[in-house]
Amino acid sequence: MTTKFDELLEKFHAYLASVDDALVRDAVARTGWDMPARKLEPHALGCLRHLDRGAGLAPPDARPLVRLLAEQRNELHWGQTYTEADFGRAFIDNYGWLEIFGTRGHFVNEEAAAGLLILGPGIVYPDHHHVAEEIYIPLTGGTEWRMGESGFRRREAGEVVHHASNVNHAMRTGKEPLLALYIWRGGPLAQKSTITGTATQVRG
């Protein structure tokens, strides 16, 4: 069955296939891209207001994907793993993800989950970990990322960020929003992360 989201999956696949990184190439090769569609009702979130700025900041090779995402934003099923009780209203108003494929995404895949994450400016996504291995590719630059016991490090658009199973990691945005592509594999694909930090961590 052809859906209006097939083009989004195609552009997602095309961008991933253009990334020159061994981990990403392996993830692309292991994914069966002929996935059945899953019918989901549209679900919009406040963080979608950052998509246009994200599209403007994305590198040229990611723009076709991000522009289509921005065009389709109100037809897609956006989700949040956390609630206001977890991290507060400011975080929830500036956070959300879209699962393109996976156990709850627009396309069915039981082996891996992948999609896009949005974080607004000035947000701390506190230290957390999960069983699944995670590959991130930020499509906007300027966000600082931390893994394990290391300090925060600024990452640029197009860098590949790898979080092994159960390794703590965190992100904090600056003046610009973060739009990042993610892939989860090798663990529960809908697991809520174990939080070990707070959303009000001191910058430094």
ABEGO torsion letter per residue (X at the ends): XBBAAAAAAAAAAAAAAABBBAAAAAAAAABBABBBBBBBBBBBBAAAAAAAAAAAABBAAAAAAAAAAAAAAAABBBBBABBAAAAEAAAAAABEBBBABEAABABBBAABBBEBBBBBBGBBBBBBBBABBBBBBBABBGBBBBBEABBBBBBBBGBBBBBBBGBBBBBBBBABBBBBBBBBBGBBAABBBBBABBAABBBX
